[in-house]
Every structure is written in C-alpha cells, then in structure tokens.
Amino acid sequence: MSAGRASEGAGCISWWGFSPARDLLNTGSVRVEGEANVLLVGSGDPRHILKTIAGLQNTESLHVWVIENSMEVVARQLLLLYLALMPPESMGNNEKTELFLEVFGNSDIRSQTEEALKCVASQLSLSVTETLEKEAHPCLNTTLLKFKERDELARIFKSWIKPQSSAPILMSKAWDYRVRQHLGSRYDSKKGCFDWDLTMKLHEKGCGVINKQQYIRWRERGLAFEMREGVYQITNQSLLSSRAFRQKGGKVAVRGYWGDIVSSPYLSFGIETDDKDLLKTQNGQYTTTAQDISLANVNALFQSLSSRRGCPASSQSDREAEEPSPHTDRKSVTINDLIHLNGISVTFLSTDSLHKLPQKEKYSHFFNIIYFSASCVYQLGPMTRQIAAPDAVLVVELAKYILDLNKEQEAGFAEKVTSIAHEAEFEPWQEGKSDDVHAVFIPQRK
C-alpha cells in the first residue's frame, strides 16, 4: 500500500538526500594515504562532506568534487557549506547549528533567518562573479563551472536577496499544492496517510526516532525543525525552484516547491547517532526525537570543523556558554572571514561534466571514492571505471527511504544498481559495508 502517487512524493529536485550522512573514507578496506579525492554525484546536501571531514585524522587531507543535476542544488550546497564555515567569532556553535537546520529543512523561516540567508546570498553572489579575479575559498570553489553556470548561480542568489515582488510565492500554498497532487482523493484524510507512512514505513525501516508530531507537522507545513519560539512564516527562498510543464504544445517553467514531501529532511542527520543516550527508550518510545539527534549530530560536526581550523574543540560547558562577540556585525562577515580548514577543498564541477572527466588526463584513475545518489545512478557507466583509482570504492545510495516504492520495487532497484555497476566493471565488495541503505562496489579484478 502506498499513501500517495509514486511520481510525486520524492519530487524532481533533491534538496536533501535519501540516506544518513556517511564517512566515505571509512567505506574502503584501507584508508587513502596522502590526499583523498572523493567524487559526489547528486548527493543533494553536504552531509557526506561534513561527516567525512569529521572522520579525518590530523595528517590526512581531502578534496571533494561535487556534481549536481541543477545549479539550484549547487546554490543550496554552497549556502549550507557557507553556514557551516561561519566563524565562531560571529556566531556561536549552538546558534549556527539551529540556523543551519532551519535553512536546511524548513519551508518557512523566521525573519532573522531570512536576514542571515540574504547576507550569505550576497557574499556568494560576489564570490561566483569574482572568482576569476580573486582566489576562491577552498571549500566553495566554483572556478571550474562554465561561465553560464556561474551567471545562473549569481541569478539564483540575487533571487534569494530580492524575490520577485510582482508575483511572490507563498510557500504554504506551494507546499499544499504538492500535498494535494500527491494524495489526490485521499487529501481529506491526509493525517491518516501521514501516519501510515510514518508507522508502517519509516518506523518499520528503523526510523522509530522520528517523532509523530514533528513528522506530521513537516508533512502538513514543511516545518521539520522548530527549535525556538518565533513565527515561521517567511518563504525559504533556497527551497524554491523551477519545473518545466507541458502547456499547449510547448513548455512553461513554473516556480514552486518541487522537492521531497514524504521521506523528510530528518534522514540526513537525525536517524543515526553514536551517542547511545540519544537512543534510549521508555515504555517502547524513544525519549528523544529526530530533531534532537539532528541538533546533536550537526553540532558535533561543526565542532570538528573548529578543531580542523587549528583551534581545539571546546568542552560541553564551553559550548553551552558560547556566545559570539556582541561587537560582531553579521553583515560584516565576508567569505574571507570563513573558517579555513587545513588540507580540505570542495570543488564544484559542471552539471554535464561526469562524461567528460575521462577525456582529461588529470582525472584518469583519479578518484578514491565515488558516490552516486539513487536519483543519479543511471549516470553510472563504463566511463566511471576510467576515473576510478585502482583500489577505488564505489558507493551507491539505494531506495530504502524512497517511501513511495514498495518492497518489490525497492529490491528491484537494488538489483538494477548491481547490474549497472557490473556493466561499468565494478563488483560487489563482499567484505565491505554494503547494507540496505548503500551498496558498495570495487573495480572488477581482471
């Protein structure tokens, strides 16, 4: 049984992934010596980047290369990375964590969050237009994008700063339109459909920590993280995108919310934790929620960024008391003020670059880890073998958390992934960490 139309629930753009954050360097049998090169195809958010950085030893370095299907997702990736790199002098770790999650998973945001979003968009707009004259931040490198892609990024950032006033988009209406399209005749009993997806799907798949009240609030309104008192009623411009529809023989682009409305942003940071205290149960119910776990995980990831900067991570008591200087003006924080991470780079590649990489000698047998999201696995082909290092690991996201698929479709997808990988000259890694969330492969031995 599915509580909606399969084509509508996941949406047509990936604002977040359909799997938890992974330390990708921990998927192979041997850790890479020297600089590790990791290629992410369609990951949708920076969860794997942050988790992999957190797992680095002091002597290790990392270069992440990112390919997304659209510049709108690239813009979001840059936004979230920028927020993660905000210096502690301008924003305390707790506040930064809350701001990050609000922008990450909420369709509507508070006024102060909108102000922060506009400030970041202004800096990113300058960055993508000035990258030829000025050196880019190592973790926000867009210099390898095409001119037209950088122009598109600048246009997106400017639309966040000054949305079109002639026809402003109300997120509440855009969200409700998607819910109606997805549920059809079941819309009038939507809470029952939401409850079914939670208890019979997410909870059955091991996500019992996702709280019913919070999940239904997100399904109804798009609010995943409501951590502070305040009014969440300003459209989160970073979650809007355009979708082409056929109309009278042609195509018309419609702006709205076209992302996931079923699986939830809790999957990225909120369903797994190493802190067993956060997974305690009482009378068969979890005592914490996916929101609590998301806060703890993202806070810890941001602590690891601070330690990578060269300043030691603060203690728990320090974190609770941590406050930015009252003299620091958020608007005065520029890209040059962001945390610089020792030995870490993130470079964004053109949307069509995957099939062109084998043509460049630099990328021949270059990547130690290659990651494909479930929505991009169709791009996995023989050329991938040419850019994979001899001992590379290929990680593919499976369809476990795409809720509109039934068990047979989910199993069929996993079989299809294995078949595609085999045609690309990869074989399942028998000793590896494949599970029902990710499939792990290594190059075929000839």
C-alpha positions in Angstrom: 0.0 0.0 0.0 1.2 3.5 -0.8 -0.2 6.6 0.7 0.3 8.6 -2.5 1.3 8.7 -6.1 4.8 7.4 -6.5 5.9 10.0 -9.0 5.1 12.9 -6.8 6.4 12.1 -3.2 10.1 12.3 -3.8 9.8 15.4 -6.1 12.0 16.2 -9.1 14.8 18.0 -7.2 16.9 16.7 -4.3 17.2 19.3 -1.6 18.4 16.6 0.8 19.5 13.0 0.5 17.6 9.8 1.0 20.2 8.3 3.4 22.1 9.3 6.5 25.5 11.0 6.5 28.4 8.7 5.9 32.2 9.0 6.5 33.0 7.9 2.9 36.7 7.3 3.6 35.6 4.7 6.1 33.9 2.6 3.5 37.1 1.0 2.0 39.4 -1.7 3.4 42.4 0.6 3.5 42.4 4.4 4.2 43.9 6.5 1.5 47.4 7.8 2.1 48.0 11.4 1.2 45.2 13.4 -0.3 41.9 11.5 -0.8 39.8 12.5 -3.8 36.1 11.9 -3.4 33.6 12.4 -6.2 29.9 13.0 -5.2 27.3 12.7 -7.9 23.9 14.0 -6.9 24.3 13.9 -3.1 21.9 16.9 -2.7 23.3 18.2 0.5 26.7 18.5 2.3 26.0 15.7 4.9 28.7 13.3 3.5 31.2 16.2 3.1 30.8 17.2 6.8 30.8 13.6 8.1 33.9 12.7 6.1 35.7 15.8 7.3 34.8 14.9 10.9 36.4 11.4 10.4 39.8 12.7 9.1 43.0 12.3 11.1 45.1 15.4 11.6 47.6 14.2 8.9 45.0 13.4 6.3 43.8 15.7 3.6 40.6 15.6 1.5 39.4 17.0 -1.8 35.7 16.6 -2.5 34.5 17.1 -6.1 30.7 17.7 -6.4 28.4 17.2 -9.4 24.7 18.1 -9.2 21.9 17.9 -11.7 21.0 21.6 -11.4 22.5 24.9 -10.4 19.7 25.4 -7.9 21.0 22.4 -5.9 24.6 23.7 -6.3 23.4 27.1 -4.8 21.9 25.3 -1.8 25.1 23.3 -1.3 27.2 26.5 -1.3 24.7 28.1 1.1 24.9 25.2 3.6 28.7 24.9 3.4 29.0 28.7 3.9 26.8 28.5 7.1 28.9 25.5 8.3 32.0 27.6 7.9 30.8 30.7 9.7 33.5 31.7 12.3 32.7 31.3 16.0 33.6 35.0 16.4 30.4 35.9 14.5 28.1 33.1 15.6 28.1 30.6 18.5 28.1 26.9 17.6 24.6 26.3 19.0 23.1 29.2 17.1 24.9 28.1 14.0 23.5 24.6 14.3 20.0 25.9 14.7 20.3 28.3 11.8 21.8 25.6 9.5 18.9 23.1 10.3 16.2 25.8 9.9 17.5 26.7 6.4 18.2 23.1 5.6 14.8 21.6 6.4 12.1 24.3 6.8 9.8 25.6 4.1 9.2 28.7 6.1 11.7 30.5 8.2 11.9 33.3 10.8 12.7 36.9 9.9 16.2 36.8 11.5 16.9 33.6 9.5 15.8 35.4 6.3 18.2 38.2 7.1 21.1 35.8 7.6 20.1 34.0 4.3 20.2 37.2 2.4 23.6 38.2 3.8 25.1 34.8 2.8 23.5 35.0 -0.7 25.1 38.5 -1.1 28.5 37.1 -0.3 28.1 34.1 -2.5 26.9 36.2 -5.4 30.0 38.3 -5.2 32.1 35.1 -4.9 30.9 33.4 -8.0 31.2 36.6 -10.1 34.7 37.4 -8.8 36.4 34.0 -8.9 38.5 34.9 -11.9 39.9 37.9 -10.2 40.1 36.7 -6.6 41.1 33.3 -5.2 38.1 31.3 -4.2 37.6 29.9 -0.7 38.9 26.3 -0.9 35.6 24.8 0.2 33.4 27.0 -2.0 35.3 26.6 -5.3 33.2 27.3 -8.4 36.1 28.2 -10.7 35.6 25.0 -12.8 31.9 25.8 -13.6 31.1 27.2 -17.0 30.5 31.0 -17.3 26.8 30.5 -17.9 26.6 28.3 -14.8 28.2 30.9 -12.6 25.9 33.5 -14.1 23.0 31.2 -13.2 24.3 30.9 -9.7 24.5 34.7 -9.4 20.9 35.0 -10.6 19.7 32.4 -8.0 21.5 34.2 -5.2 20.0 37.5 -6.2 16.5 36.0 -6.3 17.1 35.0 -2.6 18.1 38.5 -1.8 15.2 40.2 -3.7 12.4 37.8 -4.7 10.1 38.8 -7.5 7.7 41.2 -5.9 5.2 41.1 -8.8 4.2 37.5 -8.0 5.6 36.4 -4.7 5.4 32.7 -4.0 3.7 31.7 -0.7 5.4 28.5 0.4 2.3 27.5 2.3 0.3 27.4 -1.0 3.2 25.8 -2.9 3.5 23.1 -0.3 -0.2 22.4 -0.1 -0.4 22.1 -3.9 2.2 19.3 -3.8 0.4 17.5 -1.0 -2.9 17.6 -2.9 -1.2 16.4 -6.1 0.5 13.6 -4.2 -2.6 12.4 -2.2 -5.3 13.0 -4.8 -8.6 11.8 -3.4 -7.0 10.9 -0.1 -6.3 14.6 0.7 -9.3 14.9 3.0 -7.8 12.0 5.2 -4.3 13.3 4.9 -3.3 12.8 8.5 -4.1 9.1 8.3 -1.9 8.9 5.2 0.9 10.7 7.0 0.6 8.4 10.0 0.7 5.3 7.7 3.9 6.5 6.0 5.5 7.1 9.4 4.4 4.0 11.3 4.2 1.4 8.5 7.2 2.6 6.5 9.7 4.9 8.3 9.3 3.2 11.7 9.4 -0.3 10.1 12.6 0.7 8.4 14.3 1.5 11.7 13.5 5.2 12.0 11.4 5.0 15.2 13.2 8.1 16.5 11.2 10.2 14.0 8.5 11.7 16.3 4.9 11.6 15.1 4.0 15.1 16.0 7.1 16.5 14.3 6.7 14.4 11.2 3.1 15.3 10.7 3.9 18.9 11.2 6.5 18.6 8.4 4.2 16.7 6.1 1.5 19.4 6.6 3.5 22.5 6.5 7.1 21.7 5.6 8.5 22.6 9.0 11.0 20.0 10.1 12.9 21.9 12.8 11.1 24.3 15.1 13.7 24.9 17.8 13.0 28.4 19.0 10.0 30.5 19.8 9.2 32.6 16.8 7.0 33.0 13.8 7.9 30.7 10.9 6.1 32.4 8.0 8.7 33.8 5.6 9.3 31.6 2.5 12.6 29.9 2.5 13.8 31.1 -0.9 16.5 28.5 -1.1 13.9 25.7 -1.4 12.2 27.2 -4.5 13.0 26.1 -8.0 11.5 26.0 -11.5 9.9 22.9 -13.1 9.0 22.6 -16.7 5.4 21.6 -17.6 3.9 21.0 -21.0 1.3 23.5 -22.0 -0.4 24.0 -25.3 2.3 22.2 -27.3 5.2 24.0 -25.6 6.8 24.1 -22.2 6.4 26.6 -19.4 8.6 26.9 -16.3 6.6 27.1 -13.0 8.3 28.2 -9.8 7.3 26.4 -6.6 8.4 23.8 -4.2 9.3 20.6 -6.1 11.4 18.7 -3.6 10.6 15.7 -1.3 7.3 15.9 0.7 7.3 12.3 2.1 10.7 11.0 3.3 11.8 14.1 5.3 15.0 16.0 6.0 15.4 14.0 9.2 17.1 11.3 7.2 20.4 13.2 6.6 21.3 13.9 10.2 18.5 12.7 12.5 18.2 8.9 12.4 21.6 7.7 13.4 24.0 8.6 16.3 27.0 7.2 18.1 25.6 8.6 21.4 23.6 5.8 22.8 22.0 8.1 25.3 20.1 9.7 22.4 18.6 6.3 21.5 17.1 5.4 24.9 13.5 4.2 25.0 10.9 4.3 27.8 7.8 2.2 27.5 8.7 1.3 24.0 9.0 5.0 22.9 12.2 7.0 22.2 12.9 9.7 24.8 14.4 11.9 22.1 13.4 12.9 18.6 15.0 13.1 15.2 15.2 16.8 15.7 17.2 16.3 18.9 19.6 13.9 17.2 19.9 16.3 14.2 20.9 19.1 16.5 23.4 16.9 18.4 25.0 15.5 15.2 25.3 18.8 13.4 26.6 20.5 16.5 29.3 17.7 16.7 30.2 18.1 13.0 30.6 21.8 13.5 32.9 21.2 16.5 35.1 19.0 14.3 35.3 21.9 11.8 36.6 24.2 14.5 39.2 21.6 15.5 40.3 21.3 11.9 40.8 25.0 11.8 43.6 24.6 14.3 41.7 25.8 17.4 40.7 23.0 19.8 37.1 22.0 20.1 35.5 23.4 23.2 34.1 21.4 26.1 30.4 20.9 26.6 30.2 23.6 29.2 32.1 25.9 26.9 29.6 25.2 24.1 26.7 26.0 26.3 28.2 29.3 27.3 29.5 30.0 23.8 28.4 33.4 22.5 29.7 35.5 19.7 31.1 38.9 20.4 28.4 41.5 20.7 30.5 43.8 18.6 30.5 41.5 15.6 28.1 42.5 12.9 26.9 39.5 10.9 26.7 41.6 7.7 30.4 42.4 8.0 31.3 38.7 7.8 32.7 38.1 4.3 33.8 34.9 2.6 37.4 35.8 3.6 36.3 35.5 7.3 35.0 32.0 7.0 36.8 29.1 8.7 39.7 27.8 6.5 40.0 24.0 7.0 43.6 22.7 6.9 44.0 20.3 4.0 40.4 20.3 2.8 38.9 21.5 -0.5 35.5 21.3 -2.1 35.2 21.9 -5.8 32.0 22.1 -7.8 32.0 20.7 -11.4 29.6 21.4 -14.3 26.3 19.5 -14.3 27.4 17.7 -17.5 31.0 17.0 -16.5 30.7 13.4 -15.5 31.0 12.0 -19.0 33.8 14.5 -19.9 36.1 13.7 -17.0 37.6 10.6 -18.7 38.7 12.8 -21.6 41.0 14.7 -19.3 44.3 13.1 -18.3 44.2 14.7 -14.8 41.2 12.6 -13.8 42.5 9.2 -15.2 42.2 6.7 -12.3 42.0 9.7 -10.0 39.1 9.2 -7.6 39.5 7.1 -4.5 35.8 7.2 -3.6 32.9 7.7 -6.0 29.4 8.2 -4.7 26.2 8.1 -6.7 22.8 9.1 -5.2 19.8 6.9 -6.0 18.4 9.5 -8.5 21.8 9.7 -10.4 22.7 6.0 -10.6 21.6 6.0 -14.2 24.7 8.1 -15.0 27.0 5.3 -13.8 28.6 3.8 -16.8 31.9 2.4 -18.2 33.5 5.8 -18.1 33.3 5.7 -14.3 35.9 2.9 -14.3 38.3 5.2 -16.2 38.2 7.8 -13.5 38.3 5.4 -10.6 41.6 4.7 -8.8 42.8 1.1 -9.0 41.7 0.5 -5.4 38.7 2.8 -5.5 35.4 2.2 -3.7 32.1 2.9 -5.4 29.2 3.7 -3.1 25.6 3.9 -4.4 22.6 5.1 -2.4 19.7 2.6 -2.5 16.0 3.3 -2.5 15.2 2.2 1.1 13.9 5.6 2.2 12.1 6.5 -1.0 8.8 5.7 0.6 6.5 5.6 -2.4 8.3 2.4 -3.6 7.0 -0.9 -2.3 9.3 -3.7 -1.2 9.4 -5.4 -4.6 10.3 -2.1 -6.3 13.0 -1.4 -3.6 14.5 -4.9 -4.2 14.3 -4.4 -7.9 16.1 -1.1 -7.7 19.0 -2.8 -5.7 19.3 -5.5 -8.3 19.3 -2.8 -11.1 22.1 -1.0 -9.3 24.2 -4.2 -9.1 23.6 -4.8 -12.8 24.6 -1.2 -13.8 27.7 -1.4 -11.6 28.6 -4.7 -13.3 28.3 -3.2 -16.7 30.6 -0.4 -15.5 33.1 -3.1 -14.5 32.5 -2.9 -10.7 31.7 -5.9 -8.5 30.1 -6.0 -5.0 32.7 -5.8 -2.3 32.0 -8.9 -0.3 33.9 -7.9 2.8 32.6 -4.3 2.6 29.9 -2.3 4.3 27.0 -2.8 1.9 23.7 -2.7 3.7 20.1 -1.9 2.6 20.9 1.8 2.5 24.1 1.9 0.4 25.6 -0.7 -2.0 29.4 -0.8 -2.0 31.5 -1.9 -5.0 35.1 -2.2 -6.0 36.7 -2.4 -9.5 36.5 -5.8 -11.1 39.7 -7.8 -10.9 40.9 -8.6 -14.4 
